[in-house]
Structure formats: structure tokens, C-alpha cells
Amino acid sequence: MRWIFLSGMLFSMTVVAEDVSFETPEVKCLNDHTIPFIKSEIPSKEIVDKAYVLCRPELDEWKKSLEPLPDEMKQHMRKELYDFYIRMIEKRRNYEVSKAAKAFHRDTL
């Protein structure tokens, strides 16, 4: 009986561990339409603007969930999400450039 219980616990832990990350629909959509373009030469603002157009249904649903909040808070949250994606792309690009420069420097020594 004890083995059945332990086997059940182990199985349930692996099922939970497989889905470690949870993304809301708007975040999943924005990630799907921004992350693949990080290594491109497209300006980050242009990537995010296009993602916002493609993710409009998900973003509209998110906006509906924010309706009970004060207008100032809603505007702040929308701006923060938009700015986050632009910063995320720029930071990742800077990291990639820095990583490549360090590798080049290391290889030339």
C-alpha cells in the first residue's frame, strides 16, 4: 500500500513539474510574437507594435479583466507591459552583443 501511495506522489510531482511555467494568453501571444525576433535587426519598438496588433484579441480580453481598476492604474499597467517588451528585447540584444564580444576577446588572447 505504501508503494502505491509513493508511486502516486511521484507521478503527480512529475506531472506538475512538466508545466512549471504558466503564461496568461496575452503574455503567451506577446512572447510568441516577440521572442523569435530578438536576434533580428528589426527595431524593438516595431516588433512590439506588430505583436500588439497580432495579439489584439488577447490584449482586449486582458483589458476587460482590468475594468474594475482605476483608470490611472489601468493606463500604467498597459504602458508597463508595452515598455517591458521593448526593454526585454533591447536587454537581450545587448547581452548577446556583450557575450559575443567576450567570446571574441577570449579567443584572441
Backbone as a printed PyTorch tensor [residue, N CA C, xyz], in Angstrom:
tensor([[[  0.8280,  -1.1960,   0.0000],
         [  0.0000,   0.0000,   0.0000],
         [  0.8710,   1.2580,   0.0000]],

        [[  1.9390,   1.1770,   0.7590],
         [  2.8440,   2.3290,   0.8470],
         [  3.4640,   2.6460,  -0.5140]],

        [[  3.8000,   1.6100,  -1.2760],
         [  4.4130,   1.8200,  -2.5910],
         [  3.4270,   2.4570,  -3.5630]],

        [[  2.1850,   2.0820,  -3.4460],
         [  1.1650,   2.6790,  -4.3100],
         [  1.0580,   4.1770,  -4.0130]],

        [[  1.0410,   4.5270,  -2.7450],
         [  0.9720,   5.9340,  -2.3490],
         [  2.1920,   6.7020,  -2.8440]],

        [[  3.3960,   6.1350,  -2.6310],
         [  4.6250,   6.8100,  -3.0660],
         [  4.6930,   6.9230,  -4.5860]],

        [[  4.2380,   5.8840,  -5.2870],
         [  4.2190,   5.9420,  -6.7530],
         [  3.2690,   7.0330,  -7.2350]],

        [[  2.1130,   7.1280,  -6.5910],
         [  1.1550,   8.1800,  -6.9430],
         [  1.7150,   9.5690,  -6.6980]],

        [[  2.4040,   9.7440,  -5.5780],
         [  3.0280,  11.0370,  -5.2650],
         [  4.0890,  11.3890,  -6.2990]],

        [[  4.9430,  10.4120,  -6.6550],
         [  5.9960,  10.6530,  -7.6310],
         [  5.4030,  11.0200,  -8.9800]],

        [[  4.3660,  10.2900,  -9.3950],
         [  3.7130,  10.5800, -10.6630],
         [  3.1110,  11.9780, -10.6790]],

        [[  2.4320,  12.3420,  -9.6090],
         [  1.7970,  13.6620,  -9.5670],
         [  2.8420,  14.7690,  -9.5390]],

        [[  3.9860,  14.5410,  -8.9070],
         [  5.0430,  15.5630,  -8.8830],
         [  5.6340,  15.7510, -10.2690]],

        [[  5.7940,  14.6700, -11.0400],
         [  6.3480,  14.8160, -12.3860],
         [  5.3620,  15.5170, -13.3080]],

        [[  4.0760,  15.2610, -13.1300],
         [  3.0630,  15.9390, -13.9430],
         [  3.0940,  17.4340, -13.6620]],

        [[  3.1880,  17.8130, -12.3920],
         [  3.2440,  19.2240, -12.0260],
         [  4.5450,  19.8450, -12.5190]],

        [[  5.6500,  19.1220, -12.4160],
         [  6.9510,  19.6570, -12.8080],
         [  7.0410,  19.9180, -14.3050]],

        [[  6.3030,  19.1750, -15.1090],
         [  6.3630,  19.3730, -16.5480],
         [  5.7950,  20.7200, -16.9710]],

        [[  4.8100,  21.2270, -16.2480],
         [  4.1850,  22.5010, -16.6010],
         [  4.5670,  23.5430, -15.5560]],

        [[  5.8710,  23.8130, -15.4770],
         [  6.3880,  24.7160, -14.4580],
         [  5.9570,  26.1520, -14.7190]],

        [[  5.9730,  26.5610, -15.9750],
         [  5.6460,  27.9490, -16.2620],
         [  4.1750,  28.0870, -16.6520]],

        [[  3.5900,  29.1440, -16.1730],
         [  2.2100,  29.4520, -16.5260],
         [  2.2210,  30.8020, -17.2110]],

        [[  1.6390,  30.8630, -18.3760],
         [  1.5510,  32.1260, -19.1030],
         [  0.0870,  32.4370, -19.3670]],

        [[ -0.2740,  33.6720, -19.1150],
         [ -1.6100,  34.1010, -19.4680],
         [ -1.6870,  34.2060, -20.9910]],

        [[ -2.8790,  34.1790, -21.5690],
         [ -2.9910,  34.2110, -23.0300],
         [ -2.2970,  35.4190, -23.6800]],

        [[ -2.4220,  36.5980, -23.0600],
         [ -1.7870,  37.7710, -23.6740],
         [ -0.2660,  37.6860, -23.6110]],

        [[  0.2650,  37.1670, -22.5220],
         [  1.7210,  37.0390, -22.3910],
         [  2.2350,  35.9710, -23.3500]],

        [[  1.5360,  34.8570, -23.4570],
         [  1.9520,  33.8090, -24.3910],
         [  1.9680,  34.3440, -25.8120]],

        [[  0.9270,  35.0600, -26.1810],
         [  0.8550,  35.6230, -27.5320],
         [  1.9870,  36.6250, -27.7650]],

        [[  2.1760,  37.5390, -26.8180],
         [  3.2520,  38.5280, -26.9790],
         [  4.6190,  37.8540, -27.0270]],

        [[  4.8380,  36.8550, -26.1910],
         [  6.1080,  36.1300, -26.2340],
         [  6.3040,  35.4510, -27.5840]],

        [[  5.2470,  34.8180, -28.0860],
         [  5.3370,  34.1170, -29.3700],
         [  5.6540,  35.0570, -30.5280]],

        [[  5.2550,  36.3320, -30.3980],
         [  5.4600,  37.2730, -31.4950],
         [  6.5900,  38.2690, -31.2480]],

        [[  7.3150,  38.1100, -30.1520],
         [  8.4680,  38.9880, -29.9100],
         [  9.7650,  38.2060, -29.7640]],

        [[  9.7580,  37.1650, -28.9680],
         [ 10.9950,  36.4330, -28.6760],
         [ 11.6880,  35.8950, -29.9350]],

        [[ 10.9680,  35.3450, -30.9010],
         [ 11.6620,  34.8510, -32.1010],
         [ 12.3960,  35.9420, -32.8940]],

        [[ 12.0640,  37.2050, -32.6580],
         [ 12.6690,  38.2900, -33.4210],
         [ 13.7820,  39.0240, -32.6670]],

        [[ 14.1440,  38.5310, -31.5070],
         [ 15.1750,  39.2110, -30.7150],
         [ 16.4810,  39.3120, -31.4860]],

        [[ 16.8590,  38.2610, -32.1900],
         [ 18.1500,  38.2630, -32.8990],
         [ 18.0830,  38.9410, -34.2680]],

        [[ 16.9190,  39.4630, -34.6330],
         [ 16.7870,  40.1470, -35.9240],
         [ 17.2810,  41.5880, -35.8060]],

        [[ 17.3150,  42.2550, -36.9200],
         [ 17.7160,  43.6600, -36.9620],
         [ 16.5150,  44.6100, -36.8790]],

        [[ 15.3450,  44.0610, -36.7410],
         [ 14.1220,  44.8640, -36.6790],
         [ 14.1310,  45.6600, -35.3770]],

        [[ 13.8320,  46.9580, -35.4200],
         [ 13.7840,  47.7570, -34.1830],
         [ 12.8000,  47.1630, -33.1820]],

        [[ 13.1810,  47.2060, -31.9160],
         [ 12.3680,  46.5790, -30.8740],
         [ 10.9600,  47.1660, -30.8240]],

        [[ 10.8290,  48.4550, -31.0040],
         [  9.5020,  49.0840, -30.9780],
         [  8.6310,  48.5400, -32.1120]],

        [[  9.2240,  48.3380, -33.2620],
         [  8.4740,  47.8020, -34.4030],
         [  8.0080,  46.3650, -34.1290]],

        [[  8.8620,  45.5630, -33.4990],
         [  8.4920,  44.1870, -33.1510],
         [  7.3110,  44.1930, -32.1930]],

        [[  7.4010,  45.0150, -31.1580],
         [  6.3450,  45.0590, -30.1430],
         [  5.0520,  45.6190, -30.7300]],

        [[  5.1500,  46.6490, -31.5550],
         [  3.9450,  47.2040, -32.1780],
         [  3.2230,  46.1480, -33.0240]],

        [[  3.9870,  45.3780, -33.7830],
         [  3.3810,  44.3400, -34.6190],
         [  2.7680,  43.2450, -33.7380]],

        [[  3.4630,  42.8800, -32.6660],
         [  2.9360,  41.8700, -31.7470],
         [  1.6260,  42.3430, -31.1270]],

        [[  1.5560,  43.6260, -30.7950],
         [  0.3220,  44.1620, -30.2070],
         [ -0.8420,  44.0910, -31.1990]],

        [[ -0.5520,  44.2740, -32.4700],
         [ -1.6040,  44.1580, -33.4840],
         [ -2.0540,  42.7050, -33.5920]],

        [[ -1.0900,  41.7870, -33.6490],
         [ -1.4130,  40.3700, -33.7930],
         [ -2.0950,  39.7930, -32.5540]],

        [[ -1.7950,  40.3620, -31.3970],
         [ -2.3410,  39.8510, -30.1270],
         [ -3.5300,  40.6650, -29.6310]],

        [[ -4.1100,  41.4420, -30.4900],
         [ -5.2090,  42.3150, -30.0760],
         [ -6.3470,  41.5810, -29.3600]],

        [[ -6.8060,  40.4260, -29.8550],
         [ -7.9020,  39.7430, -29.1330],
         [ -7.5230,  39.3790, -27.6920]],

        [[ -6.3200,  38.8740, -27.5070],
         [ -5.8690,  38.5070, -26.1630],
         [ -5.7030,  39.7400, -25.2820]],

        [[ -5.1670,  40.8050, -25.8620],
         [ -4.9820,  42.0440, -25.1000],
         [ -6.3160,  42.6900, -24.7560]],

        [[ -7.2910,  42.5790, -25.6540],
         [ -8.6310,  43.1090, -25.3510],
         [ -9.2730,  42.3550, -24.1880]],

        [[ -9.0700,  41.0460, -24.1470],
         [ -9.5820,  40.2530, -23.0190],
         [ -8.9100,  40.6720, -21.7190]],

        [[ -7.6050,  40.9060, -21.7930],
         [ -6.8590,  41.3460, -20.6110],
         [ -7.3960,  42.7020, -20.1300]],

        [[ -7.6440,  43.6040, -21.0790],
         [ -8.1800,  44.9190, -20.7170],
         [ -9.5390,  44.7900, -20.0260]],

        [[-10.3570,  43.8400, -20.4890],
         [-11.6570,  43.6230, -19.8410],
         [-11.4790,  43.1960, -18.3840]],

        [[-10.4560,  42.3880, -18.1390],
         [-10.2280,  41.9420, -16.7560],
         [ -9.7580,  43.0760, -15.8520]],

        [[ -9.2580,  44.1510, -16.4620],
         [ -8.7760,  45.2940, -15.6880],
         [ -9.8590,  46.3360, -15.4340]],

        [[-11.0460,  46.1610, -16.0030],
         [-12.1050,  47.1650, -15.9050],
         [-12.4000,  47.6540, -14.4960]],

        [[-12.3950,  46.7990, -13.4770],
         [-12.7170,  47.2910, -12.1250],
         [-11.6450,  48.2230, -11.5360]],

        [[-10.4850,  48.2400, -12.1180],
         [ -9.3950,  49.0520, -11.5650],
         [ -9.5570,  50.5250, -11.9460]],

        [[ -8.9310,  51.4220, -11.1870],
         [ -8.9590,  52.8470, -11.5450],
         [ -8.2610,  53.0840, -12.8930]],

        [[ -8.7320,  54.0840, -13.6220],
         [ -8.1900,  54.3660, -14.9550],
         [ -6.6750,  54.5890, -14.9320]],

        [[ -6.2130,  55.3160, -13.9530],
         [ -4.7840,  55.6010, -13.8730],
         [ -3.9640,  54.3090, -13.7350]],

        [[ -4.4600,  53.3920, -12.9510],
         [ -3.7630,  52.1190, -12.7520],
         [ -3.7800,  51.2880, -14.0390]],

        [[ -4.9150,  51.2870, -14.7330],
         [ -5.0160,  50.5350, -15.9890],
         [ -4.0330,  51.0700, -17.0200]],

        [[ -3.9800,  52.3990, -17.1510],
         [ -3.0560,  53.0080, -18.1070],
         [ -1.6130,  52.6800, -17.7500]],

        [[ -1.3140,  52.7260, -16.4750],
         [  0.0430,  52.4290, -16.0110],
         [  0.4100,  50.9750, -16.3260]],

        [[ -0.5050,  50.0590, -16.0730],
         [ -0.2350,  48.6510, -16.3290],
         [ -0.0470,  48.3720, -17.8170]],

        [[ -0.8590,  48.9910, -18.6550],
         [ -0.7250,  48.8060, -20.1020],
         [  0.6070,  49.3500, -20.6010]],

        [[  0.9740,  50.5280, -20.1150],
         [  2.2430,  51.1290, -20.5100],
         [  3.4210,  50.2880, -20.0280]],

        [[  3.3350,  49.7840, -18.8080],
         [  4.4190,  48.9630, -18.2540],
         [  4.6050,  47.6740, -19.0490]],

        [[  3.5170,  47.0500, -19.4580],
         [  3.6160,  45.8260, -20.2500],
         [  4.2740,  46.1140, -21.5920]],

        [[  3.8320,  47.1670, -22.2430],
         [  4.3960,  47.5600, -23.5380],
         [  5.8850,  47.8790, -23.3920]],

        [[  6.2310,  48.6970, -22.4080],
         [  7.6290,  49.0720, -22.1800],
         [  8.4770,  47.8670, -21.7950]],

        [[  7.8900,  46.9340, -21.0410],
         [  8.6240,  45.7350, -20.6440],
         [  9.1110,  44.9750, -21.8680]],

        [[  8.2430,  44.7910, -22.8570],
         [  8.6340,  44.0250, -24.0420],
         [  9.7160,  44.7400, -24.8440]],

        [[  9.6370,  46.0370, -24.9370],
         [ 10.6940,  46.7780, -25.6350],
         [ 12.0160,  46.6310, -24.8880]],

        [[ 11.9860,  46.8130, -23.5580],
         [ 13.2110,  46.6720, -22.7540],
         [ 13.7600,  45.2520, -22.8150]],

        [[ 12.8790,  44.2680, -22.7810],
         [ 13.3060,  42.8760, -22.8160],
         [ 14.0870,  42.5810, -24.0920]],

        [[ 13.5950,  43.0360, -25.2200],
         [ 14.2850,  42.8230, -26.4960],
         [ 15.6250,  43.5360, -26.4860]],

        [[ 15.6360,  44.7830, -26.0470],
         [ 16.8820,  45.5540, -26.0480],
         [ 17.9170,  44.9560, -25.0980]],

        [[ 17.4880,  44.5490, -23.9110],
         [ 18.4180,  43.9380, -22.9480],
         [ 18.9900,  42.6400, -23.5040]],

        [[ 18.1400,  41.8390, -24.1000],
         [ 18.6140,  40.5630, -24.6510],
         [ 19.5910,  40.7930, -25.7980]],

        [[ 19.3230,  41.7760, -26.6230],
         [ 20.2500,  42.0940, -27.7110],
         [ 21.5810,  42.5820, -27.1580]],

        [[ 21.5440,  43.4390, -26.1490],
         [ 22.7760,  43.9170, -25.5370],
         [ 23.5690,  42.7740, -24.9190]],

        [[ 22.8660,  41.8440, -24.3070],
         [ 23.5200,  40.6800, -23.7100],
         [ 24.2020,  39.8460, -24.7900]],

        [[ 23.5150,  39.6170, -25.8970],
         [ 24.0880,  38.8200, -26.9830],
         [ 25.3430,  39.4920, -27.5490]],

        [[ 25.3110,  40.8140, -27.7070],
         [ 26.4770,  41.5480, -28.2040],
         [ 27.6260,  41.4420, -27.2080]],

        [[ 27.3180,  41.6140, -25.9420],
         [ 28.3310,  41.5200, -24.8970],
         [ 28.9310,  40.1270, -24.8380]],

        [[ 28.0930,  39.1200, -24.9360],
         [ 28.5580,  37.7330, -24.9010],
         [ 29.4730,  37.4500, -26.0970]],

        [[ 29.1040,  37.9410, -27.2670],
         [ 29.9220,  37.7380, -28.4620],
         [ 31.2570,  38.4700, -28.3310]],

        [[ 31.2300,  39.6850, -27.7750],
         [ 32.4750,  40.4510, -27.6010],
         [ 33.4070,  39.7440, -26.6210]],

        [[ 32.8670,  39.2030, -25.5400],
         [ 33.6960,  38.4760, -24.5660],
         [ 34.2950,  37.2280, -25.1970]],

        [[ 33.4990,  36.5210, -25.9870],
         [ 33.9930,  35.3190, -26.6550],
         [ 35.0920,  35.6800, -27.6450]],

        [[ 34.9100,  36.7700, -28.3730],
         [ 35.9200,  37.2190, -29.3310],
         [ 37.1970,  37.5920, -28.6000]],

        [[ 37.0540,  38.3280, -27.5230],
         [ 38.2040,  38.7660, -26.7380],
         [ 38.9480,  37.5610, -26.1660]],

        [[ 38.2020,  36.5970, -25.6510],
         [ 38.7830,  35.3960, -25.0740],
         [ 39.5270,  34.5880, -26.1430]],

        [[ 38.9520,  34.5170, -27.3510],
         [ 39.5580,  33.7310, -28.4260],
         [ 40.7930,  34.3990, -29.0090]],

        [[ 40.8940,  35.7250, -28.9010],
         [ 42.0420,  36.4160, -29.4860],
         [ 43.2400,  36.4570, -28.5440]],

        [[ 43.0550,  36.0670, -27.2980],
         [ 44.1710,  36.0810, -26.3430],
         [ 45.0360,  34.8850, -26.4750]]])
